[in-house]
Amino acid sequence: MPVWKAVILGLVQGLAEFLPVSSSGHLVIIQKVLGTNLGNGGLFFDVMLHLGTLAAIFIAFHKDIAKLITEGVHILTDIFANICIFFTRIFKSGRTYRHIIKSSYRKFVMLVIVSTIPTGIIGILLSDAVEAASGMIIVPGICFFITAVFLVIADVADAGQKKPKEVSYASAVITGAAQGLSVMPGISRSGTTITACILCGFDKKFAVKYSFIMSIPAVLGAVVLELKDFTPGIIAKEDITSCIIAAIVAAIAGYFSICFMMALVRGKKYKYFAIYCIIAGGIATGYNFLG
């Protein structure tokens, strides 16, 4: 793959992954238009793009993620301690169990874990459909229209006030299911999950942050699944260079895209992205029949 194509695809991945316009849908369309074909290296290219956008999330939310990891370790420690206390109380009463969810960040950790479960289940169930859709430009065209509907809903919905402690686990399941549906190219992951969060009453700023952070285990899981089919040594050196450049571009573009979305949440401006998705859907659908 020429470097200039790698730069374009990395830029598209970084921007569209976090803007509510679907990176997968754009990549399907642009690869079709550019005639990009990595052959055996396509899998490695996808993995590198995912790692690039993950890097953007870790950079943008490094303080929150560090706190979540710390609290996650503490949760496991307290669970193990409670197991020990359970067996100890068989022989000697008096010891009390540790309270597991005792802070906002601990609740945040549990919400992300709960959301990941329906995401994984739906992702696996739709895997064959996603693979079949990857070569059909009509699918992202139709899904762009679906994304536009979600964004209009997000724009007109009343703002909620819920922070981690007030969010129910049922809401986490709903947002996780929304994220699972976004594996279809053209359905925006961020747009779908932010809409689900807002409808569940999340504070809008927390909704955006939750949408991005909850994607980490989902993306890591997707990378692991892709790597199991990866065979080293089948990619040309020039393609490896292009993949690395694409990942770096995706990380840089993704970081600025995240910053933009965090600022955008203050106002109701998702309708502009909805208009864009309608136009993109119309172009993709028209290209399918006329191209």
N, C-alpha and C positions, 0 to 999 in steps of 0.2 A: 504494500500500500504506500503510495506517495505521502510524504510528510504533510503536505498541504491538506490532503484529505483527512489525515489523522487529527490535525489541528481543528478542522471544521467539526468533525464528529465529537472530539473532546469538548469543544466549546458548546455544542448542542447538548451533550449529556450533562455538563456542569450546570448550564443555565436552566434547561427544561426539567431536570430532576427535582429542583426545588421551587421553581415557578410552577404554578398550577396548570401546566399545559402538556404534560406527559412526555418524558424523555424517550420512552420506548417507541411511542407512536412517531415522533420526529425522526428517530434513528431508522426505523423501517422505511419511512418515506425518502429520507435523504440518501440512504444507502441504495435505494432503488433508482433514484434520479442520478446519482453519481456513478452508478454501476460498480459499486464497491463489492469486492468478493475476496475475502481472505482465505477461503477454503478451509483447510484444517486449522488455520490460525484464528478463525472467527471466535472460537470458544475462549482462547487466551485474551483476545481483544475485549470481549465482554467482561471478563474477570478484571482486567486492568481498569476499565471504565468504572466498574463498581468500586474498586479500591480507591480510585480517584475521588469519587463522591463521598465515600466513607471518610477519607482524609479531611475533606471539607467540613463534615459534621464534627469530627473530633477537634479540629482547630477552632471552629466557631463556638462550640459548647464545651471546651476542655474543662472548665471549672465544674459545670454540672455533671459531666461524665465522670470526672475523678471522684466527685462526691457520691454519685450513684454506685460506682464500683466499690468504694469504701463501705458504704452502707449495705451493699449486697453481701460483702464478706462478713459484716457484722450480723446480718440476718442468718447466714449459714452457721456462724458461731453460736448464736443464741438458740437456733433450732437444735444443734448438736448438744448444747448444754441442757436444754429441756428434755431431750431423750435420756441423758444421764440422770437428770433429776427424777424422771419417771421411774427408772429402775431403782434409784436410791430410795424413793418413797415406799417401795414395796417392803423394805426392811426398816426404814426409819422415816416417820412422818415429820412435817414441820417446814421443809424447804418449799418455797414458792417458785412457780414457773416464771421465767423471764417473759416480759411483754415484747412481742416481735415487732409489730408495726407501731412504733412510738415516735415517728417523726415524718415530716412531709416527704423527705427523700426516700425513706423506707417504703412509704406508700407508693411513691413514684416508681420505684424498682418493681414492686409487685404488680402495678398496673401495666408496665411494659411487658412483664412476663406473661400476664394473662392475655394481653393483646396479641402476643406472638403465637399463641396456640391456634386461634382460628385463622390467622394469616397463613400459617404453615399448612393446615388442613386444606384450606381452599386453594392455596398455591399448588399443592400436589394434585388435587382433583382437576385443576384447570391446566395442568402442565401440557397435556396432549393438545388441547385447544390452542394454547399459546404457541406451541411449536408449529402447528398447522397455519396459524395466523401470521407467523413471522414473514412469510413470503407473499402475503396477500395485502395489497395496499388498501383495499376496500374496508378491511377490518378496522385499522386505525381511523379511517375516515368516519365510519359510523360511531366509533368509540369517542372521537373528539366531540361529537354532538352530545353524547351522554355526559362527558366532562363539563360541557357548557351548561347543562341543566344543573349539575351539582354546584357549579360556581354561582349561578343565579340564586340558588337556594341559600348559599353561604352569605351572599350579599344582602338578602332581605331578612334573614333570620335575626332575631333579637340577640343582643350580646349577653352572654352568661357571666357568672361570677365565680364559677367553681375552680378551685385550685386543687392540688393532689389530694388533700385530706377530705375534700367534699365529693370527690369523684367516686362513683360506685364501680364495682368490678363488672357489672352488667354493661356499663358504658365502655369499659375497656374491651369487652368482647365485641361490642358493636363496631368500635373503631378498628379493631383487629380484623374483623370480617371485611370492612371497607377496604383496608389495606390489601387483603387477599384478592379482592376483585380487581384491584389495580394492576395485577400482573398482565391483564389484557392490554396490548399495545394501543395507545390512544386514550386510555382511562388514566388520568393523572393521579399518581399516588398521593402527592401532597394535597392536591385539590379535593380528592375524595375523602382523605382522612381528616383534613381541616374542617370540611363540611360536616362530617360525622361528629367531630368533637364539638363544634358549635351547636349542632342540634341536640347534643347531650348536655348542653349548658356550661361547657368549659369557658373560662376566661379566654378571650381571643388571643392574647399574647402567649398564654400557656398552651392553647390549642396548637399554635404554630410550632412551639418548642417541642411539644409532645409528639406531633406529627413527624418531626425530623429525627428525634432521638429514638422513637419506637421503630424506625426503619433499620436501625443498626443490626439487631439480631436477625431480622428478615433478610437483609442484604448479605450478611455473613453466612447465613444458611444457604442462600442461593449460590454464593461463591463456592461453598463446600460441595454442593451438589454438582456444580459445573466442573470443578476440579477433578472429581472422581472419573470423569470421562476424558480428562486431558492426558495426552501422551507427549512427554517431553521429546524434543528433537525433531518435531515435524514442522517447525516454524523457521522461516528464513531469517537471517540476522537483521536484514533491513526491516522486516515486519516487526521484529522485537523492538527495534528502535522506535518505529512508528507507534507501537502500542504504549511504550513508556511515555512518549511525548503526549499522546492522547490523554493518558492518565493524569499527567501533570497539568495539562490545560483544563481538564475536567475538575481537578481539585481547586485550581485558582478561580475558575468561573463559578464553581459551586459555592465557594466561600462568599463571594460578592453577591451571589444570588440569595443566599441565606440572609445576609445582612439586609438586602433589599426587602425580603419578605417580612423580616422582623419589624422593619419600619412601616411597611405597607399595612400591617394589621391594625394600625390606629384608625384608618378610615375604611369606608365601604367601597372598595375599588376592584373587587373581584369580577364585576360585570364587564370590565374592559378585557380581562382574560377570557371571559365567556364569549365575547364578540370575536376575539382572536381564534378561539377554538372552533367557532362556527365557520369562520372563513377557512381555517386549515382543513376542517372536515369537508367543506365544499370542494376545496382544491383537490384533496386526496380522492374523493369520490369521483370527481370529474376526470381526474387523471386515470383512474381505474378503467373508466368506460371509453375515454377518448385517446389515452396514451398508447 
